Amino acid sequence: MGLTYPIPVIDIFAGPGGLSEGFASLRLSADRPAFDIALSIEKDRFAHATLEHRTFLRHPSRTGDADDYYGSH
């Protein structure tokens, strides 16, 4: 049985998201990611704010309009 890509990743105790950034940077080809960051969990409010920002930069189509993001902070 072969792997199905992208492989979902859940990052628990994510901090500012360095591990997720590493997974997100791995690609099978230019338009095909090897991993999909399905969920990142962090309790610290400053690290959480960084996670939100990094997620927006990785997936603007999933997270909404830039005006919405920047207007909420």
C-alpha positions as CSV (number, residue, x, y, z in Angstrom):
1,M,0.0,0.0,0.0
2,G,1.5,3.4,-1.1
3,L,1.3,6.7,0.6
4,T,-1.3,9.3,-0.3
5,Y,0.0,12.8,-0.6
6,P,-0.2,15.3,0.9
7,I,0.3,13.6,4.3
8,P,-1.6,15.5,7.0
9,V,0.4,16.8,9.9
10,I,-0.8,17.9,13.4
11,D,1.7,20.1,15.2
12,I,1.0,20.0,19.0
13,F,2.8,22.4,21.3
14,A,3.7,24.2,18.1
15,G,5.5,27.3,19.5
16,P,5.9,29.8,16.7
17,G,5.6,27.0,14.1
18,G,9.1,26.1,13.0
19,L,8.3,22.4,12.6
20,S,5.3,23.2,10.5
21,E,7.4,25.5,8.3
22,G,9.8,22.7,7.7
23,F,7.0,20.3,6.8
24,A,5.3,22.9,4.6
25,S,8.6,23.6,2.7
26,L,8.9,20.0,1.5
27,R,7.4,19.5,-2.0
28,L,7.0,16.5,-4.3
29,S,7.0,19.0,-7.2
30,A,6.6,22.8,-7.7
31,D,2.8,22.5,-7.3
32,R,2.5,19.4,-5.1
33,P,3.3,19.6,-1.4
34,A,4.4,16.5,0.5
35,F,2.7,17.5,3.7
36,D,-0.4,19.4,4.7
37,I,-0.4,21.2,8.0
38,A,-3.9,20.2,9.1
39,L,-3.7,21.7,12.6
40,S,-1.3,23.6,14.8
41,I,-2.0,23.9,18.5
42,E,-0.3,26.4,20.8
43,K,-1.3,27.9,24.2
44,D,1.1,30.9,24.4
45,R,-0.7,33.9,22.9
46,F,2.4,35.4,21.3
47,A,3.4,32.1,19.6
48,H,-0.3,31.6,18.6
49,A,-0.2,35.0,16.9
50,T,2.9,34.0,15.0
51,L,1.2,30.7,14.0
52,E,-1.8,32.6,12.6
53,H,0.5,34.9,10.6
54,R,2.6,32.0,9.2
55,T,-0.6,30.1,8.3
56,F,-2.0,33.1,6.5
57,L,1.2,33.5,4.5
58,R,1.3,29.7,3.6
59,H,-2.4,29.5,2.6
60,P,-4.1,32.9,2.0
61,S,-6.9,31.2,0.1
62,R,-7.8,29.1,3.2
63,T,-7.6,31.9,5.7
64,G,-9.4,34.8,4.0
65,D,-8.6,38.3,2.8
66,A,-5.4,40.1,3.9
67,D,-7.5,43.0,5.1
68,D,-9.5,40.7,7.4
69,Y,-6.3,39.3,8.8
70,Y,-4.5,42.6,9.4
71,G,-7.7,44.3,10.6
72,S,-8.1,41.7,13.4
73,H,-4.7,42.4,15.0
